[in-house]
Amino acid sequence: MKPLSVILVILASSAVSSGLTVSLLGDSSAPEVAASVAPSGMQQSLDKLNQSLAQQQRELEQLRTSLAMQAGSERQAAGDPVDIDEVVRRVLAEEGVGAGLMAKPAIAQAQSRPFDLQTTMGKLKDAGGLSWVEREAIWSELRESGNIDKVLEEFKQLALLDPENPAVHVKLGEAYIQKLQGVSDGPEKGMLATMADQAYDRALEIDDHNWDARYNKAVSLSFWPPLFGKQKDAINHFEILIDQQQSAEPNPAHASTFVFLGNLYQQSGQLEKAAAIWQQGYDAFPDNDDLANRVEN
């Protein structure tokens, strides 16, 4: 069994990570955009934090059992029941560690709830009433509970039943993107990214002015490894989006198009273009913090 000092380090790191996740999920200033991928890498940060929490929770469960076997052996021999949580609390208390570390992360609690596919699908199909953080929380819970494949299959069926509806194909593409975030680097991740791209392409074939489809496609292309050269395609789609946004209804979500395009210009060494597009975006959306920070810096 691991020394208690190591146990306490693991428990403490779990608590800190949990606090970070709660902070991010509860941040009222988090961007709320219509697309499935948020600016400034917040989505990737949330996903990494949740993966870390899941691993630490598994280690905690193993340690809970080991501690109970060690500290409760005499009571077991006498036929008395052993309360694992109580044993761990007692050991932690002896070391001066707060009982709050025993609280399970929200994801682990969600895993114990019965999964309601229809209710979940209803929320995701009509995600317009949800904030970005709320949608990400649903997808994160689906990945952690192992139910994301059920939702993905439902969106596949919807796309087959309603093939001329671009919104359905956008949702299918989003489901593929969310699925790949729980997959290790390798062929499967590439396959899922390709299938997401094809779903967005199908939506654009039906409606080439579908903002969600083009934005999600551009964002996902921007995250492909550089060796595939997808960043040029991403730039092209963001440029098209900005042209199309000129004649569209004003929407705060459109500000992120300028953020991403400027970032891609900057990464490709086109610094003047980056500064110009950020300034253009700031002129149109002066309340957007991301654009304000880039213009000021």
N, C-alpha and C positions, 0 to 999 in steps of 0.2 A: 504494500500500500504506500501511497505517496506520503512523505513527511507532512506534518500539519502545516508547516510554514509554506510549503508549496500549495497545499490546499487553500490556504487563506489568500494567497496571491491570486489564484484562479478565481476564487469567489469574489474578491475585490475587483478584479478586472471585469468580471461579468457585471457587477453592479455599475461600474463606470460606463461600460458600453451601453447598458440598458438606459442609463440616464441620458446619454447622448442621443439615443434613438427617440426617447420620449421628447427630448428638447426639439429635435428636428420635426417630429410629427406634430408637435403642438405649437410650432412657430407660426403665428398668424401673419407674419410678413413673408412667408414662403410664396413663390410665384404661382399663380393659378392660371395656367394657359390651357387652351383647348386641346392641345396635342398630348400624345402619350409620353413624350420625353421632355423633361424640364430643362431650362437653360442652366448654365454654370455647373454642370456635373452633379447636381443634387441627387438625381435618380441613381447614379452609380454609387454615390456615397451611402445612400440609404440601403441599397442592395448589399454592399459590402458589410455594413454594420449589422444587418439582419443575419447574414450568413455567419458572421463571427459570433453573434448571440446564440444562434442555433447550436454551433459547435460547443460553446461554453456551457450551454444548458445541458447538453448530453454528458459532458464531463461532470457537471454538478450532480446529475442524477446518479452516475456511477459512484461518485464520492459519498453521496448520501447513503447509499446502500452499504458501502464498505465501512463507513463510520458506525452505522447501526450494528453491523455484524461484530465489530470490535468492542464498542462501548456497551452493547446490550447482551453480550454473550452469557453473563451470569444470570440475567433475568430470563433469557431463553431457556437455560438449563433448568430453571425453577418452574418453567411452564408459564411465565408471565408474558403477556404480549408486549412487543417492542414498538413504540411509536417512533418511526424513523425521523420525522421532522423534529420531534422533541429531543431526540438524541443529538442531532446535528445542532439544534439551537443551544443545547447545554454546552457542547464542546466549543461552539463559537463564543458563547457568553464567558466561558472560562478564559478565553484568549482576549476578551475585551472587544469582540467584534459585534456590531449591532445586528439585531435580528432582522433588520430590513433586507439583508442580503439573501434571506430565504425566499423573498417574493419572486415568483416566476415572471419572466418577461411576458408582455401582452401577447406575443406570438404563441408562446407555449400554452397560455390560457385559451387562446382561440382554437388550438388544435383539439382541445377536449370538447369543444362544442360540436353538436351534430351539423353536418354540412348540408345546406339547403341550396341545391343547384339552381332551382328556378328563381329563388330570391336573389341569389348572386348574379345570375344572368340578367335579371330585371334591372339591377343597379348598374351593371356594366353597359347594357344596351342603351340605357337612358342616362349616360354619364354627364349630361349637360348640367345637371343640378348638383354635381359633386365637384369639390375642389380638386386640384392636382394631388394634394396630400391625401385626401380621402380615397381617390382612385388608387394611388400607389399603395396605400395601406391594405386595400382589398387584394390587389395583385400579390403583394408581399405575403399576405396570409395564405393565399392559394398556393404559392410556391412552398411555403414552410409546411403546410398541412398535406401536401401531395395531391391536391385536388385540381391543380392547374390544367392537367391533361383533359379532365372532364369538361372544363370550360372551353378549352381549345377545340375539342371535338364538337361542342355545341355551335361554336362560331363557324366551323367548317360546314356544318349542316345548314345553318342559316344562309351561308353564301351559295350553297347549292340550290336551296329553295327560292332564293330571291337574288338571282345572278345579276340583275340589272340595277340593283340598288348600291350605289357607290359607298354609302355609309357602312353597309354590312362588310364590304371588303376592307374598309379602313379598320373596322373593329377586329377583323380577322388578322390583319397585319399587326395590329397592336398586340394581339394575343400571342403571335409568334415571337415578337420582340420580348414580351414579358417572360415567355417560356425560356428563351435563350439566356436570360439573365441568371437562371439557376443551373446552367449547364457549363461544364468545364470547357476550356479552350480545346478545340479539335473539330473534326468533320461535322459532328452534329450541330455545333454552334453555327458553322458556316452554312449548313443546309437550312437551318431555321431562319437565318438572316436573309438568305436568298428567297425563301418562301414568303417572308414578310414583304420583301421588295416586290415580288410578283403580285401580291395582294394589292399593294399600293398602285402598281402599274394598271391592274385591272380597274381599280376605282377611277384612275385618270383617263382610261380609255372611254369610260362612260361619261365622265365629266372632267375635262381638263382644267377646270377652274376650281376643283375641289381643294380648298385650302388645307384641310386636315391631311388628305392623302399626300399632297406634294410636300407639305412641311414634314410629316413623319418620314417620308422617303428620304428627304434631304438630310434630316438629322441622323437617321440610321446610317446613311452612306458616309456621313462625316466621321463615324466611329469605326469604320472598317480599318484594319491595319494598313498603313501607308503603302505597303508593297503591292496592294491591289489597285492603287490609283483611283479609288472611288471619290476622293476629295474633290477632284475636278468636276465630277458629275454632281456632287453635293452643291458646289458653288453655282453651277449652271441652274439647278432647281431653285436655289435661294434667289438668284437674280430674276428668274421668271416670277417667283412669288412676289417680289417687291414691285415688279411691273404690274402684276395683277391686283395687288393691294391698292394701287393708286385709284382704281375705279370701284373698289369694294367699300362696303360699309365700314366706318372706322371701328376698330376692335383692339383693345389693349393687348391681346395675345399676339397681334402682328408685330409688336415691338421686338419680340424674340427673333424674328427673321433677320432684322438688322444686327442683332447681337451675334448670332451664329455666323452670318456672312462676313462680318468684320473680323471675327475670330479666325475664320478660314483664310481670309486675305492675309492676316497677320502671320499665320502659320506658314503660308507659302512665300513669305518675304515681301508681299505687296503692301508695305506699311502705309503709303499715301492713300491707297484705295481703302484700307481698313479704317483709317481716320475719317475719310470722307463719308463712308457708309454709316459709321457710328454717329457722325454729326447729322447726317440726313435723318437717321432714326430718332435722334434726340430732338431734332426740330419738330418732328411729328408726334413724339411721345416724351415730352419734357418731364413727366412724372415717373418715368421708368428708371429705377436706381441703377440697373446694369449699364444702361446707355450713359447715364450721367457720370458714372465712375470712369467709363472708358474715355469719354470726352474730356473729363477733367485731368485724367492721367496721360 
